[in-house]
Amino acid sequence: MNPSGAVPPHPQTVRSATSRLLEAVAVLALLCLGLGVRLIDLTDAPLDFHGWRQLRSACIARSIYYQHLPSADPGIRDRAVALGRIHEQLEPNILETLVAYTYLLVGGEHLWIARLYAILFWLLGGWFLYLLGRRMVSGAAALVGLAYYLFLPFGVIGSRAFLPEPLMISWILIALYSLYEWSVLRSWKWAIVAGIASGLAILVKVFAVYLVACGAGALVLACWRPRRAFADPQVWLVFGLMAIIPSYYYIFGAGGHRAAGYLAGTVFSVWHLLLEPKQYALWLHFVDTLLFAPFVLAGTAAVLILPARQRAFSIGLWIGYAFLGLSLPLLIRTHSYYDLILVPVVGLSLVPLAGIFLSRLCQQSGLWRVLFCAIFLVAVAFPSATVYRTLMDHDYRLEAPTFRRIGEVLPEGRLIGLTHDYNNRLAYYGWRAIVQWPHATDMETLRAQGGSADPNDPQLREEFASRIQGYDFFVVTLWGELDAQPVLKSILYDSYPIYVQGDEYIVFDLRGQAEQ
């Protein structure tokens, strides 16, 4: 007996407490490492991932900032507001508003603040991914899914972007965890939390509806009989909140008609692609380049070994992503930020495989466990090193003074042209608005939508004459894009005089014909 008379703790209790402590330390370490790799080159310009889309958000945030800055020069305020309003508002400016008010709080416009918010939102989503993986399988297995979510190079780069996606994915994971808890506990508290979180995820960006609605629907089908589900007020509450919260903006608010126009222009017009086998090959190849096909396929297969509730839930998430791709057949394979939503799905799907592997590993001696930990650390370090090289090999800091200088030399008047990031680089750094001539890739999109645009079509001369009506100057900063449209290049150089040019730009005067 213990001399003090105290009863020693049971060995299993000691091991459980120790394992919980180690697990908590591992989660914290992964989140800290995930934060660290994302802070690399924090203050660089946001041009590493869909720069045109990030600078669009930057222009909107600056517009909101100057509207609320009492000391702002009226002329600068008016220009900032005008440049912010040229962008079509497809979702509520939640992140842009948060960033703008942070500018006011810190006393200046620092674009890296948006990057920091995106990182923190992604890490918050990672915490809830871990909680959900632990609830579905085990805490140790959830670490593997969390590691994939945090250190996949595509996810690292995308989670730093000034886009609604990091905030949306954070709310999606909060919603999925809440929905799963609700399906287990059947409590009103979790029904309310799940409904609100799901609604907020959809509010941030409407395409979140695919994952949260399909995940919720799969849980209801797995845990309720259909007739009981229709009679359960908690089910009605969850789906009601899920629909009502985003409806305030997307149906009854400012985003209604804009969203309808977006769907008509970029979704409904390209649905014929779903009938082409090439579409699915291109989609799968695109996913492979971003998320690595072996992980995607392993995650897809892993959900089949889960118990009924977890299996239905996971399959629902995969169906949600499939519906997203089927409704956006062109964007899902050309705009990679639409595929960011798949990162947490694959991460969660890898958890059951990790659970099987770790259960077998626990039966091995300590040496093999240590060896596994070493391999796991290498698996985390390797993609982190890849991201480090990617970020450090590209320095965009010179873009700001370059485009600020271009903005200063551009003439006054109505401008059209081929410029970087659909003119968002000039709009943000140079404070100038230019209507964009379609890029060669845009013409491919127009053809997919049933149009006849072709950069090599001689009839482009007629289209050019129609498009430039009312414009004074044609601005080019994208030399490669101009070379990709030889007919356009011939028209400009043969028919219009050069107004001004430099190493980074050329401006053609559309007000008169060039001397022959």
C-alpha positions in Angstrom: 0.0 0.0 0.0 1.0 3.6 -0.6 2.6 4.9 2.7 0.6 8.0 2.5 -2.6 6.0 2.3 -3.6 7.5 -1.0 -4.9 5.3 -3.7 -2.6 5.5 -6.8 -4.4 6.4 -10.1 -5.2 3.6 -12.4 -2.6 3.1 -15.1 -5.2 3.5 -17.8 -6.2 6.8 -16.3 -2.6 7.9 -16.4 -2.2 6.8 -20.0 -5.4 8.6 -21.0 -4.4 11.8 -19.4 -0.9 11.6 -20.9 -2.3 10.9 -24.4 -4.7 13.8 -24.1 -1.9 16.1 -23.1 0.3 14.9 -26.0 -2.6 15.3 -28.3 -3.3 18.8 -27.2 0.4 19.7 -27.6 0.4 18.2 -31.1 -2.7 20.2 -32.1 -1.1 23.4 -30.8 2.2 22.6 -32.5 0.5 22.0 -35.8 -1.5 25.2 -35.6 1.6 27.2 -34.6 3.6 25.7 -37.5 0.7 26.4 -39.8 0.6 30.0 -38.7 4.4 30.2 -39.1 4.5 29.0 -42.7 1.7 31.4 -43.6 3.5 34.4 -42.1 6.4 34.0 -44.6 6.7 37.1 -46.7 3.6 38.5 -45.0 4.0 42.1 -46.3 4.5 41.2 -50.0 1.9 42.4 -52.5 -1.1 40.0 -52.8 -0.3 38.9 -56.3 0.7 35.3 -55.6 -2.8 33.9 -55.8 -5.4 35.3 -58.2 -4.1 38.8 -57.8 -6.9 40.3 -59.8 -9.4 38.9 -57.3 -7.4 40.0 -54.3 -6.9 43.5 -55.6 -10.6 43.7 -56.3 -11.2 43.2 -52.5 -8.4 45.6 -51.8 -10.1 48.3 -53.8 -13.4 47.7 -52.1 -11.8 47.8 -48.6 -10.0 51.0 -49.5 -13.3 52.5 -50.6 -14.9 51.7 -47.3 -11.9 53.0 -45.4 -11.9 56.4 -47.1 -15.7 56.7 -46.7 -15.2 56.5 -42.9 -11.9 58.4 -42.6 -12.8 61.9 -41.3 -9.5 63.4 -42.3 -9.4 62.1 -45.9 -8.9 64.6 -48.7 -12.3 64.9 -50.5 -10.8 64.3 -54.0 -8.9 61.2 -52.9 -12.0 60.0 -51.1 -14.2 60.4 -54.2 -11.6 58.6 -56.3 -11.3 55.7 -53.9 -15.1 55.3 -53.7 -15.4 55.4 -57.5 -12.7 52.7 -57.9 -14.4 50.6 -55.3 -17.8 50.8 -56.9 -16.7 49.7 -60.4 -16.6 46.1 -59.0 -19.7 44.0 -59.2 -20.7 42.9 -55.7 -21.5 39.2 -55.7 -21.4 38.6 -52.0 -21.5 40.9 -48.9 -18.3 42.8 -48.3 -17.8 41.2 -44.8 -14.0 40.7 -44.9 -13.5 44.0 -46.8 -15.4 45.9 -44.2 -13.5 44.2 -41.3 -10.2 45.1 -43.0 -11.3 48.7 -43.6 -12.3 49.2 -40.0 -9.0 47.7 -38.9 -7.3 50.3 -41.1 -9.1 53.0 -39.2 -8.1 51.4 -35.9 -4.4 51.1 -36.7 -4.3 54.5 -38.4 -3.4 53.5 -42.0 -4.0 51.3 -45.0 -1.8 48.2 -44.6 -2.8 45.4 -47.0 -1.1 42.7 -45.1 -3.8 43.1 -42.5 -6.2 41.3 -44.9 -3.7 38.5 -45.3 -3.5 38.1 -41.5 -7.3 37.9 -41.1 -7.4 35.2 -43.8 -4.8 33.2 -42.1 -6.5 33.4 -38.7 -9.8 32.4 -40.2 -8.2 29.4 -41.9 -6.6 28.3 -38.6 -9.9 28.7 -36.8 -11.4 26.4 -39.4 -8.5 23.9 -38.7 -9.4 23.8 -35.0 -13.0 22.8 -35.8 -11.8 20.3 -38.4 -9.8 18.7 -35.7 -12.8 18.7 -33.3 -15.0 17.1 -36.0 -12.4 14.5 -36.9 -11.9 13.6 -33.2 -15.7 13.3 -32.8 -16.0 11.1 -35.8 -13.0 8.8 -35.3 -10.3 9.8 -32.8 -8.1 12.7 -31.8 -4.9 11.1 -32.9 -6.4 10.3 -36.4 -7.8 13.8 -36.6 -4.2 15.2 -36.4 -3.5 13.6 -39.8 -6.5 15.4 -41.4 -5.5 18.6 -39.7 -1.9 18.3 -41.1 -3.2 17.9 -44.6 -5.5 20.9 -44.2 -2.7 23.1 -42.8 0.3 22.1 -45.0 -1.0 21.3 -48.4 0.8 23.9 -50.5 -2.3 24.9 -52.4 -4.1 25.4 -49.1 -1.3 27.4 -47.6 -1.2 29.8 -50.6 -4.9 30.1 -50.9 -5.5 30.6 -47.2 -3.4 33.8 -47.3 -5.5 35.4 -49.9 -7.7 38.5 -49.6 -10.8 36.5 -50.7 -14.0 35.4 -49.0 -12.9 31.7 -49.1 -10.9 31.5 -45.9 -13.8 33.1 -43.9 -16.3 30.9 -45.7 -14.4 27.7 -45.1 -14.0 28.6 -41.5 -17.7 29.0 -41.1 -18.3 25.8 -43.1 -16.2 23.8 -40.7 -17.9 25.4 -37.7 -21.3 24.5 -39.3 -20.3 20.9 -40.0 -19.1 20.4 -36.5 -22.3 21.9 -35.1 -24.4 19.8 -37.5 -22.7 16.6 -36.4 -23.1 17.4 -32.7 -26.7 18.2 -33.3 -27.2 14.8 -35.1 -25.7 13.0 -32.1 -27.3 15.0 -29.2 -30.6 16.1 -30.8 -30.6 19.2 -28.6 -32.3 22.5 -29.3 -29.0 24.3 -28.4 -27.1 22.5 -31.1 -29.9 22.8 -33.6 -29.8 26.6 -33.2 -26.0 26.8 -33.4 -25.9 24.5 -36.4 -28.6 26.5 -38.2 -26.9 29.9 -37.5 -23.5 28.7 -38.4 -24.7 27.1 -41.7 -26.6 30.3 -42.6 -23.5 32.5 -41.9 -21.3 30.2 -44.0 -23.7 30.6 -46.9 -24.0 34.4 -46.3 -20.2 34.8 -46.6 -20.3 33.2 -50.1 -23.4 31.5 -51.5 -21.5 28.4 -52.8 -21.0 27.2 -49.2 -24.6 26.0 -49.5 -23.4 22.8 -51.3 -21.3 21.5 -48.4 -23.5 22.5 -45.5 -26.8 21.6 -47.1 -25.6 18.3 -48.5 -23.9 17.5 -45.2 -27.0 18.4 -43.2 -29.2 16.5 -45.5 -27.1 13.3 -45.4 -27.1 13.4 -41.5 -30.9 13.8 -41.4 -31.3 10.9 -43.8 -28.9 8.7 -41.8 -30.3 9.6 -38.3 -34.0 10.2 -38.9 -36.5 8.2 -40.9 -37.9 10.5 -43.6 -41.4 10.8 -42.1 -39.9 11.5 -38.7 -37.6 14.1 -40.1 -40.4 16.0 -41.7 -42.3 16.1 -38.4 -39.3 17.1 -36.3 -39.3 20.8 -35.5 -35.5 20.8 -34.9 -35.0 19.7 -38.5 -37.2 22.6 -39.7 -35.3 25.0 -37.4 -31.9 24.0 -38.8 -32.8 24.3 -42.4 -34.9 27.3 -41.8 -32.1 29.3 -40.3 -29.8 27.9 -43.0 -32.0 29.5 -45.6 -33.3 32.7 -43.9 -29.9 34.2 -42.9 -28.4 34.3 -46.4 -31.7 35.1 -48.0 -31.6 38.5 -46.3 -28.8 39.4 -48.7 -29.0 37.1 -51.7 -32.7 37.3 -52.3 -34.1 40.3 -50.5 -31.0 42.4 -50.2 -28.4 44.1 -52.4 -27.0 40.9 -53.9 -30.1 39.5 -55.4 -30.1 40.9 -59.0 -26.3 40.8 -59.2 -26.2 37.1 -58.2 -28.9 36.4 -60.8 -26.8 38.1 -63.5 -23.7 36.2 -62.4 -25.5 32.9 -62.6 -26.9 33.7 -66.1 -23.5 34.9 -67.4 -21.1 32.3 -66.0 -23.1 29.3 -64.9 -26.2 28.6 -67.1 -24.4 29.6 -70.3 -21.8 26.9 -70.0 -23.8 23.9 -68.8 -23.4 22.3 -72.2 -19.9 21.4 -71.0 -21.4 18.8 -68.8 -22.1 16.7 -71.9 -18.4 16.7 -73.0 -16.2 13.9 -71.6 -13.2 16.3 -71.9 -14.7 18.4 -69.2 -14.3 15.8 -66.6 -10.8 14.9 -67.6 -9.8 18.5 -67.3 -11.5 18.9 -64.0 -9.8 15.8 -62.5 -6.4 17.0 -63.8 -6.9 20.4 -62.3 -7.8 18.8 -58.9 -4.7 16.6 -59.2 -2.4 19.6 -59.7 -3.9 21.3 -56.6 -4.7 18.6 -54.1 -2.7 15.6 -55.3 -4.9 12.8 -56.7 -3.6 10.0 -54.4 -4.8 11.9 -51.4 -8.1 12.7 -53.0 -8.7 9.1 -54.1 -7.6 7.7 -50.7 -10.0 10.1 -49.0 -12.9 9.2 -51.3 -12.4 5.5 -50.6 -11.8 6.0 -46.9 -15.3 7.2 -46.2 -16.7 3.8 -47.2 -15.2 2.2 -44.1 -16.8 4.6 -41.6 -19.9 3.7 -39.5 -23.3 4.6 -41.0 -23.6 8.1 -39.6 -20.1 9.2 -40.4 -20.2 7.5 -43.8 -23.4 9.3 -44.8 -22.0 12.6 -43.5 -18.8 12.3 -45.4 -20.4 11.1 -48.6 -22.7 14.1 -48.3 -19.7 16.4 -48.3 -18.3 14.8 -51.4 -21.7 15.0 -53.2 -21.7 18.7 -52.2 -18.4 19.3 -53.9 -19.6 17.3 -57.0 -22.7 19.5 -57.2 -20.5 22.6 -57.0 -18.4 21.4 -59.9 -21.4 20.5 -61.9 -23.0 23.9 -61.4 -19.7 25.7 -62.2 -18.3 23.5 -65.0 -15.9 26.1 -66.3 -14.9 27.9 -63.2 -14.2 24.7 -61.2 -11.3 23.9 -63.5 -10.0 27.4 -64.3 -10.4 29.4 -61.0 -8.6 27.4 -58.3 -10.1 29.3 -55.4 -13.4 27.4 -56.0 -11.5 24.2 -55.2 -10.3 25.5 -51.9 -13.5 24.1 -50.5 -12.3 20.6 -51.2 -9.2 20.9 -48.9 -11.2 20.3 -45.7 -13.3 17.6 -47.3 -10.2 15.6 -48.2 -8.6 16.3 -44.8 -11.7 15.0 -43.0 -11.9 12.0 -45.4 -8.3 11.0 -44.6 -9.1 10.7 -40.8 -10.6 7.1 -40.9 -7.6 5.8 -42.8 -5.4 7.4 -40.3 -7.4 5.9 -37.5 -6.9 2.3 -38.9 -3.2 2.9 -39.3 -2.7 4.4 -35.9 -4.6 1.6 -34.2 -2.1 -0.8 -35.7 0.8 1.4 -34.9 -0.2 1.5 -31.2 0.4 -2.3 -31.1 4.1 -1.8 -32.1 7.0 -1.0 -29.9 8.1 2.5 -29.0 10.9 2.5 -31.6 8.4 2.2 -34.5 6.2 4.9 -33.0 9.2 7.2 -32.8 10.0 6.4 -36.4 6.4 7.2 -37.5 6.6 10.5 -35.7 9.8 11.3 -37.6 8.2 10.5 -40.9 5.2 12.6 -40.0 7.4 15.5 -39.2 9.1 15.1 -42.6 5.7 15.0 -44.3 4.9 18.3 -42.6 8.3 19.9 -43.3 8.6 19.0 -47.0 5.5 20.9 -48.2 6.4 23.8 -45.8 9.8 24.0 -47.5 8.1 24.0 -50.9 5.8 26.9 -49.9 8.8 28.8 -48.5 10.7 28.5 -51.8 7.6 29.5 -53.8 6.9 32.6 -51.7 10.5 33.7 -51.5 11.2 33.2 -55.2 8.6 35.8 -56.1 8.9 39.3 -54.8 6.0 41.6 -55.9 7.1 44.7 -53.9 8.2 46.6 -57.0 4.7 46.3 -58.5 3.3 49.1 -56.3 5.8 51.9 -57.4 5.7 50.6 -61.0 2.0 50.9 -61.4 1.8 54.0 -59.3 4.2 55.6 -61.9 2.1 54.3 -64.8 -1.1 55.7 -63.2 0.6 59.2 -63.0 1.6 59.3 -66.7 -1.6 58.0 -68.2 -3.6 60.7 -70.0 -7.0 62.0 -68.8 -9.9 60.6 -70.7 -11.8 57.4 -71.2 -9.4 54.5 -71.2 -9.7 50.9 -72.5 -6.9 48.4 -72.7 -5.1 45.2 -71.8 -3.6 45.7 -68.3 -2.5 43.4 -65.4 -5.1 41.7 -63.3 -8.0 43.0 -65.3 -6.8 46.6 -64.4 -7.1 45.9 -60.7 -3.3 46.4 -60.4 -3.6 49.9 -62.0 -6.8 50.6 -60.1 -5.3 49.8 -56.7 -1.7 51.1 -57.1 -2.2 53.6 -59.9 -5.7 54.9 -58.9 -6.9 54.7 -62.5 -9.9 53.0 -64.0 -9.6 51.3 -67.3 -12.2 49.2 -69.1 -10.7 45.9 -70.0 -10.4 44.4 -73.5 -10.9 40.6 -73.2 -7.9 38.5 -72.7 -7.3 35.5 -74.9 -8.5 33.2 -72.2 -11.6 35.3 -71.8 -12.3 34.7 -75.5 -12.1 31.0 -74.8 -14.7 31.5 -72.1 -16.9 33.5 -74.5 -16.7 30.7 -77.0 -17.7 28.2 -74.3 -20.7 30.4 -73.6 -21.7 30.3 -77.2 -20.0 33.4 -78.5 -17.7 33.6 -81.5 -14.8 35.6 -80.1 -11.4 34.5 -81.5 -8.2 36.5 -81.2 -7.2 35.4 -84.7 -10.5 36.1 -86.4 -10.2 38.9 -89.0 -13.7 40.0 -88.1 -12.2 41.2 -84.8 -11.6 44.5 -86.6 -15.3 45.1 -86.7 -15.7 44.1 -83.0 -12.8 46.4 -82.2 -14.4 49.4 -83.9 -17.6 48.7 -82.0 -15.9 48.3 -78.6 -13.8 51.4 -78.7 -16.7 53.7 -79.4 -16.5 56.6 -76.8 -13.0 55.8 -75.6 -10.0 58.1 -76.1 -7.0 55.8 -75.4 -6.0 52.2 -75.5 -3.5 51.2 -72.7 -1.3 48.1 -72.8 0.8 46.8 -70.0 0.5 43.1 -70.8 2.9 42.5 -73.7 2.4 38.8 -73.8 -1.4 39.2 -73.9 -1.0 41.6 -76.8 1.2 39.1 -78.7 -1.5 36.4 -78.1 -4.0 38.6 -80.0 -2.2 39.3 -83.3 -5.1 40.9 -85.0 -5.6 43.3 -82.2 -1.9 44.1 -82.2 -1.9 44.8 -85.9 -4.9 47.1 -85.6 -3.3 49.2 -82.9 0.1 49.5 -84.4 -1.1 50.0 -88.0 -4.1 52.3 -87.4 -3.5 54.4 -84.3 -0.6 56.7 -83.2 1.3 56.1 -80.0 0.5 58.8 -77.5 3.0 57.8 -74.8 5.1 54.8 -74.0 7.7 53.4 -71.6 9.3 50.2 -70.7 6.2 48.9 -68.9 3.4 50.4 -70.9 2.2 51.9 -74.2 -0.8 54.1 -74.9 -2.4 54.4 -78.3 -4.5 57.4 -79.2 -7.9 56.3 -80.4 -9.0 59.8 -81.3 -7.3 59.8 -84.7 -5.9 57.4 -87.3 -2.2 56.9 -87.6 -0.5 58.3 -90.7 -0.1 55.7 -93.4 
